[in-house]
Amino acid sequence: MKILVTGVRGQLGYDVVNECQKRGYDAIGVDVEEMDITTPEAVDRVITATEPDAVIHCAAWTAVDAAEDPENAATVRAVNAGGTQNIATVCRELNCKLVYISTDYVFDGQGTKPWEPDEKDYRPLNVYGQTKLEGELAVANTVEKYFIVRIAWVFGVNGKNFIKTMLNVGKTHDTIRVVNDQIGTPTYTYDLARLLVDMAESEKYGYYHATNEGGYISWYDFACEIFRQAGYPTKVIPVTTVEYGLSKAKRPFNSRLDKRKLVENGFTPLPDWKDALKRYLKEIGY
């Protein structure tokens, strides 16, 4: 099996290529230097030359607050929506599978009920969520063999994430404030990569939600567990999103994602998030 992976220098793309190689697949990882997804000609040239059985599309603009800056708006949309459309168009022409990574940010984050994969009442709160939704629609309206996989609170060895931020802050601060009114579940890219390749091997197309198991938590809960496992004495003070301030982009309060569809379609869920955190800390040397 030959799989082309976009965003190979990011947290997820890095792990997806490694997972493909572990299974003996021909994995071709590309980033902007090898294939600028905002340029239709480049996308057509690279994917056509590669002739993959599947494309796992991990590349995206993920700087949520920077996406709110007016000077970045066109670029964010060109990457998340236009770039995805370019990839989908070529996948349709080649009749290859497309796995698109989306986000809890496509929803408005209201209420407490977990969002179901086939929920269509989107109403994203920010530019990042809106452009990722446009990417979803580009995939669903262009190709037949697609997986749209929404994830949340991502962490991996290759890049910036909440865990690395907490560890760095914990080295220099006795006390930190973390929001306790945004609820969701973390996603370890190492675990997610395994699931995405499982999907690429199958023909069980559609919308899915995938985060680690272990129940829904707040960012405050996550921070407390990070410091506990890392052995840091840092005290974490819970605050509301309003009290915390700082962010340009609105964040969803309810990022609970219903993942039952994974099991219903025969996929193995991701392990418990506390176990994922333990393995991740070991991976990065803690």
PAGUDREN-911649 format. One record per residue: residue in one letter; x negated, y negated, z negated of N, C-alpha, C in turn. Coordinates in pm, whole numbers, plus 50000, padded with zeros to 5 digits. Last residue first. Example, Ala and Ser with C-alpha at 12.3 -4.5 7.8 and 13.67 -1.06 7.14 Angstrom:
BEGIN
S487155022549292486335010649286487104999749213A486815056949220487705045049220486805033049220
This chain:
BEGIN
Y489184873746990489554870646851489804883446773G488694876247269487604876247174487914872347032I490654879647450489934866947458488914865347345E491594904947380491074902847515490234889947524K492594900847126491424909347142490764906947278L494774885247196493734879447111492454887647119Y496224904747344495694892847409494574886447327R496994923147152496114927447260495464915547329K498634906346994497494913346935496494917447042L500604899047180499734888747121498484895147062A501824923747221501174916947333500194906447282D502894927946969501874937147018501104930847133K504724907246975503674907246871502534916646909W506404914347187505524902647202504434902047095D506614948247297506924938147196505914926647203P506254954347659506134957347515506524945447427L508784952347916507494948347863507434951447713P510634981448040510504967947983509084965047937T510524998548342510094999048203509934984948149F513445002348551512134996548523511814997148374G516015010948615514945020748603513555015348580N518084993648610517544997048742516295005748735E518524990548339519624995748422519125000248559V516174977848264516414991748223517484998148310L516664952548388515424960048410515644974848382K519034943148283519034947748421517764955648455R518504932548032519084945948043519004951748183K517534907647963516664916348044517224930448064D518394874647934518934888147922518174897348018L516554850147772516794856647900517254871047876R516714819747612516964834047594517314840147729S516184793347593515464800747698515604815847676N517654765947496517994780147502517304786647621F516584741047539516634746147403516844761347403P514364730847798515584737847759515504742647615R512934697747794512774712147783514114718647748K512234670048002513154676547910512924691647912A508974655748027510034664048084510934669647974K507244642747853507934635247957509144642848008S506834647147500507004652947633507744643547729L506794631047246505644633047334505964637347477G508804646146985508584636047088507564640447191Y509464657646735508144659846794507814649346899E512094650546690511074646246595509674647346654V513274663746908513374649146897512294643746803T512784690246843512214684746967512214669546962T512064692946489512944693346605512234687646726V509524712946326510184700146355511124702046474P507714730946081508754731046184509384717146200I504264732446039505474725445993506504725446104V501844755145947502694750646056503974744646000K498504755245840499904754445800500724748745916T495784777045894496534765145939498014766045898P494064797545847494864792845734495774781045769Y493854824846080493684810546053494554806345934G493994850546182493364848546052493094834046019A495364857146405494004852246426493254849846294Q497834863946299497024874446361495574870046380R498614838446200498544850146112497624860746171F498614822446427497644819646320497514831446224I500684835446570499354833746629498314831746520E502834832546398502314845946422500924845446485C503234804646411502954811146282502324824846302A503844801646684502624795646628502234802346496F506314814946694505184819746774503874814546717D507904798946533507694812946496506444818446567Y507804775546692507294775446554506984789746508W509154783246916507724780346930507054780046792S511324810146808511034796146840509524794646861I512604840746963511894833146860511794818546901Y514274871447017514114857347051513524849646933G512744904547055513714894747008513354880447045G511054922747168510804918847031511714907946979E509424921547497510504925047405510184919747265N508384896247733508124907047639509334909447549T510544891248018509634886247916509314898047825A512324888548300511254896748242510394888548146H515184892448499514524884848394513504893948327Y515984892648853515624899148727515104888848627Y517794897549154517344888449049517064896248921G516684921249409517624912549340516954903449239Y516034956549492515934942149510516954934349426K514534982049472515644977749385515674962549380E512604996549588513504989349678514734984449601S509144996249463510535000749471511314993249579E506714984749444506744998749486508155003749512A507344960349337506884960649476506874974849531M507884968749074508964963749160508574964649307D505314975148985506374985348984507514981249079V504244949749002503774959749097504754971649101L505664938148791505794932648926505324942549032L504814953248567506204953648611506354948748755R502104945648554502474959748571503894960948624A502354918348505501734922948629502104937448658L503344917348244504214913648355503664918748487D501074924048096502244932848094503164930148213Y499454902148161498934915848179500094925748185T500944879948078500774882548222500244896648250Y503424880247843501994882947862501784887248007T505734857647739505474867247846503964868447867P507944850747454506724849447533506604860347641T511294838747445510374849847419509134848247508G513154813047273512914821647389512064833547350I514264780647181514274795047153514064803147280Q513624751947012513574757647147513334772647130D513404743346754514754743846809514764747546959N510944739046644511644751246603513054752346659V507714726746737509174726246746509804739746712V505164720046501505594727646619507124728146619R502364703746361503824703946377504164711246506I499724715146141500234710646270501754711446271T496934712945924498394713045938498764708446079D494254712545955494784720845847496294722945863H492454713346260493574707746183494034717646075T490524726246406490214712746360491304706446274K491454750846480490044749846438489754736446370G494004746946576493834752846444492424752146391V493554738646835494024728746737493794733946595N492764763446946491864751846950492254741346846L495054778846902493764783146847492764771446842M496974764447050497104766046905495774769746841T495934767547311496094754247253496174755047101K496114795147346494794788747348494854774747285I498934797147334498094804047237496714797547230F499864782247556500204778147420499274784547316N497224779247807498534783747758498694779647612K495174779448102495644773147979496994778947937G493414809148227494084796248237494514790948101N493464840248208492874831548309493644818348321V494834855848029493434852948001492894841848091G498094842447951497194851848014495764847347992F501544835547893500154834747850499344845947914V504624817347927503604826347984502234824347918W507434811647885506414810947780505214819847814A509194833548111509144822048021507934823047930I510674842748433509844845348315509834832748228R512504858748685512374847048597511644850948470V512074869948999511804873848861511574861448776I513514882649272513334869649207513254872449058F512644901749539512794902249394512564888149344Y513914910849865513314901649769513594905549625K514594916750157513834925050063513144916049961E515704895950304516594905950244515874913950136V515094860150314514694874150328515704883450261T516604835850286515734838350402515434853150421N517954830550056518634827250181517834830850306A516154837449855517424844749865518134842349998V514074818349901513844832849910515154840249938A515374794049859514664796449985514444811350006L516224797149598517234796749705516594799149842E513734795849464514614807649453515584808349572G512964769649531512184781049577513004793949572E514854755649390514854754449536514034765649599L513954762649135515274767149181515364766449332K511594748549135511524763149127512864769349169T512634722749139511864727449255511674742549254Q513944721748889514684719449013513934725049133G511824725848707512934735248716513714734048846Y510264702448765509714715948778510834726248795V512064681948700511604683548838511044697548861N514684693248469513484685748507513064689148650L516864708748413516724696048341515584687448392P519144726348634517824724248572517674710048517R521774740448693521614727248632520264725048562Y523184768148734521794764848706521604751748629D525034792948738525284779448685523954773548639K524684819048808524464809148914524734794848868E523324849348691523974836748656523664826248762D521924872448717522754868348831523614856048800P520574875448470519824873548595520674868248710E521944855348202521894867748278521234865248413W520804840347906521114838648048520974852048121P522284844947586521194847747680521654846347825K523864817947418524044830547490522874832847585T523724793147313522874803247251522964816747322G523594760247473524234771647410523234781247348Q521404751647751522404748547651522984761347591G519574752647963519124755547827520114752147718D520004750048230520014737648152519694739948005F517664768948439518904767248364518834754648277V515164769848537516214767548637517574765348568Y513424776648334513704762448353514734759648464D512724802848340513904799348260514324784848283T511544809348678511404804348542512744802448472S509904830948918510644818948882510604816848731I508114845949166508114843449023508814830248994Y509094869149406508964854949374509074852949223V508124892349630508374890949487508074876449450L509154905849928508694893549866509104893449719K508294929750184508934926350057508324913350001C508494923150539507804928050419508524922950294N509094915850804509924925750736509204931650615L507904895250932507114907550921507894918950854E509864875750910509384879451043508644892751041R510074873850631511234878250712510774883050848C507574863950570507964877250520509164882650596V507754838650686506834848450744507174862650696T509684827350515509904827750660509014838250726A508484828250263509694836150290509924837750440I506424809550295506114823550272507304832450306N507944785950330506984790250432506644804950419Q509334784950088510064786750213509134791550325T507204780049916507944792649904508754795450030G506494754450000505544765450012506214778950005G508864740049934508404741450072507444752950092A508944744649645510074747249735509584749749878N506364741249533507334750549474508494754049566V504974722849713504424735549666505524745349627A506714701749763506024708149876505484721749837R507384693849505508414699849591507784707149709V504894683749423505554694549347506574701649434T504514663349612503604674849608504234686649535A506544645249549506494651249683505614663749684A505904638249278507174644649315507104651849450N503774623749190503574638049211504784645149271E504594598149149503554600049251503294614849279P506424600748936506894598349072505854600949180D506034626748704505454614448756505874612448901E506944651948646507894640848630507354627648683A504814668748660505774669248770506784657848763A503584665848418503014658648532503964658448650D505134684048269505224669748242504684661448359V504444709148391505834704648379505944689548357A502564723448602502344712648505503664704948490T502864741848804503434745348674503184734748566W503304749449127502954737849044503634740248911A502204782849214503234772749185502594760649120A501794816749308501334802849317502484793249290C502814842249322502574836649189502194821949192H504344864449503504114849949513504054843749373I503394891749656503764887649521503344873149505V504444907849941503794895649893504304893049752A503904939950091504614931149997503764918849968D502444949850292503724956450267504584947950175P500804925650510501034932550382502364939950380E499064914750726500094924950745500394932650616T497054895750758496944905550650497884917450670A497914879750966496654887050982496504898150878T500234869650847500334877750969499074885950990I499144854750637500014866250607500134875350729V497564835550780496974844450679497844856850656R499364822550962498114828551006497604839050907D501464813350801501734822650911500454830050951V500044795650636500784806950579501034817650684A499134777150824498184784750743498834797250684E501534766850923500614773751014499614782350937P502744754250699503354765950762502384773950849T501324743950412501094742950556501634755350626T501564749850150502374738650198502234736550349I499744769450089501124773750115502014762450165D496724774150212497504762950160498964765750192M494624798850154495914797050220496694785950150E492114795350040492284805550144493594803850221E492514774549861491374773949954491544783750069V494694782049706494864771149801493714770349903D494294817849711494674805549644494644794549749V494854853349725494564840449789494984828949697G493954887149726494314875549646493914862749717I494994916949829494374905049885494854893049805A494554950549757495064937749707494284926149766D495364981249823494584970949890495184957449851Y495535001949528496124994849641495134984749700G494825015449301494225019449428494805012749550R495675006349066496505016749128495965021149264K493874986549015493874998048926494665009748987Q494684967749205493424974949226493324987249138C497014958249085497064964749218495824973249241E495934946648856496874957848844496974965448976N494394925748965493754936348887494634948648876V496464910349078495434916349164494734927849092V497784903148841498484911048942497484917849035D495954887048704496314900048648497024908948750Y495864864848882494634871848842494954885948793G498494855748879497924861249001496674869448975L498754845548612499464857548656498834863848778Q496924823648588497054833848484497654846748539G495264817048909496114814048794496204825748697R493964825049131493144818849027493974814748904V495914834549302495034844249238494164838149128G498184825249442497844819849312496894828549234T499554855349594499234840949595498914836249453V498654886049719499004879049596498604864449608L499644912549921499034899349920499554891849798I499054946749934499804936149868499014923249872K499484977850080498734965250088499594954050032M499155011950000500005000050000499114987550000
